[in-house]
Amino acid sequence: MADFDAIIYVEDLSEDIPPETTEQDPIIVRGTGEVTIFGLSNRFNTEFPTQLISKIAPEEYTATISRINSVLKKNLPMNVKWLCFGCVCCCCSLGLSMWPVICLSKRTKTQINKLLDWENTNLYHKLGLRWSLKRMNCDNNTNSMLEYVLLLEFLPKIAIYRPD
């Protein structure tokens, strides 16, 4: 008869599993729009990167990029209007007319960061990925211009520690 109250100690098998030490480079999604205000493009590329095959569904990736593009589509036309107004009135206002554009641009970046945080907590952290909006140099290194890009990083796998 089996003893159901007995405690059986099983050998710890976590030592036999080699830790995964390969670290992958992050995926950079650059802006592809026609208009760029203070480094923030009006649209990001929705093409599915090949590095994400078998990590995430193409539909989820496209949905995330589409949500970001909708935030940009909603906010950037107002930024362009205020930028034109700021440029026209810059001499008269001693540059103070540019403040609305700077504040609206900051608000747009904050909205994108909040959207990415929501996406990360609800889906991407479970898959070992993390989205972020980063400021990087443009393609060529001789140019000192900066642009905002979407960075998709691979999170390291967490090893579970079991005390003896």
C-alpha positions in Angstrom: 0.0 0.0 0.0 1.3 3.5 -0.9 2.2 5.9 1.9 0.5 9.2 0.9 1.9 11.1 3.9 5.6 10.3 3.1 7.8 13.1 1.8 10.0 12.1 -1.0 13.0 14.3 -1.8 13.8 14.6 -5.5 17.3 15.5 -6.7 17.7 19.1 -7.9 17.9 18.9 -11.7 18.5 22.6 -12.3 22.3 22.1 -12.1 22.2 19.8 -15.2 20.6 22.5 -17.3 23.2 24.8 -18.8 22.4 28.5 -18.5 21.6 30.4 -21.6 24.4 32.8 -22.2 23.7 34.0 -25.7 22.6 37.6 -25.6 20.7 38.9 -28.6 21.0 42.4 -30.0 18.0 44.6 -29.7 15.8 45.2 -32.7 15.6 48.9 -33.8 12.5 50.1 -35.5 13.2 53.5 -37.2 10.7 56.1 -38.2 9.6 56.0 -41.9 7.4 59.0 -42.0 7.8 62.1 -44.2 7.6 64.6 -41.2 10.0 64.6 -38.3 9.6 67.1 -35.4 12.4 67.2 -32.8 13.6 63.7 -33.9 10.1 62.1 -33.6 8.9 60.8 -37.0 5.2 60.7 -37.8 5.2 57.0 -38.6 7.1 53.8 -37.8 7.8 50.8 -40.0 5.2 48.0 -39.6 7.4 45.4 -41.4 7.8 42.3 -39.2 11.5 41.7 -38.4 12.9 38.2 -39.1 14.6 38.1 -35.6 11.1 37.9 -34.0 10.0 34.7 -35.9 8.9 32.1 -33.3 9.1 34.7 -30.5 5.9 36.7 -31.2 3.1 36.6 -33.7 3.3 39.1 -36.6 -0.3 40.2 -35.8 0.7 41.3 -32.3 3.8 43.2 -33.5 1.7 44.9 -36.2 -1.0 45.8 -33.7 1.6 47.4 -31.4 3.2 49.4 -34.2 -0.3 50.5 -35.4 -1.3 51.7 -31.9 1.9 53.8 -31.8 1.3 55.1 -35.3 -2.3 56.1 -34.3 -0.9 58.2 -31.3 1.5 59.9 -33.7 -1.2 60.5 -36.3 -3.4 62.1 -33.7 -0.7 64.3 -32.1 1.7 65.4 -34.8 -0.6 67.5 -37.0 -1.1 69.8 -34.0 2.7 69.9 -33.5 3.2 70.9 -37.1 0.7 73.8 -36.8 2.4 75.1 -33.6 5.8 74.7 -35.1 4.8 76.9 -38.1 3.3 79.4 -35.7 6.4 79.3 -33.5 8.7 79.9 -36.5 6.7 82.8 -37.8 6.5 84.5 -34.4 10.0 83.5 -33.2 11.6 86.9 -33.8 8.8 88.8 -32.1 8.6 86.6 -29.0 12.3 86.1 -28.6 11.9 82.3 -29.0 9.1 81.9 -26.5 6.7 80.9 -29.2 8.5 77.6 -29.6 7.5 76.4 -26.1 4.1 75.0 -27.2 5.8 72.8 -29.8 8.4 71.6 -27.2 5.6 70.8 -24.7 3.4 69.0 -27.2 6.4 67.0 -28.4 7.1 66.0 -24.8 3.5 65.0 -24.3 3.5 62.9 -27.5 6.6 61.0 -26.2 5.0 60.5 -22.8 1.9 59.0 -24.4 4.0 56.7 -26.5 6.0 55.6 -23.4 2.7 55.0 -21.5 1.4 52.9 -24.4 4.7 50.9 -24.5 4.6 50.3 -20.7 1.0 49.0 -21.0 2.0 46.7 -23.9 5.1 45.5 -22.0 3.1 44.6 -18.8 0.2 43.0 -20.6 2.1 41.0 -23.3 5.7 41.5 -24.0 7.3 40.9 -20.6 5.6 37.4 -20.5 7.3 36.7 -23.8 10.7 37.9 -22.7 10.6 41.2 -24.7 10.5 44.9 -23.8 9.6 47.9 -25.9 11.1 51.3 -25.3 11.4 54.7 -27.0 15.0 55.7 -27.3 16.9 58.6 -28.7 19.7 57.5 -31.0 22.0 58.9 -33.7 20.8 58.8 -37.2 22.2 56.2 -39.6 25.5 57.7 -40.5 28.0 58.4 -37.8 29.3 61.6 -39.2 25.9 63.3 -38.6 25.2 64.5 -35.0 21.4 64.6 -35.6 19.4 62.5 -33.2 16.1 60.6 -33.8 13.7 58.6 -31.7 13.5 54.9 -32.5 11.6 52.0 -31.0 13.9 49.5 -29.4 12.7 46.0 -28.8 15.0 44.3 -26.4 15.3 40.6 -25.4 15.0 40.2 -21.6 17.4 37.8 -20.0 16.0 34.5 -18.7 15.7 34.4 -15.0 17.3 31.5 -13.2 15.3 30.1 -10.4 17.4 29.6 -7.2 16.4 26.8 -5.0 18.2 26.6 -1.6 19.4 23.2 -0.5 
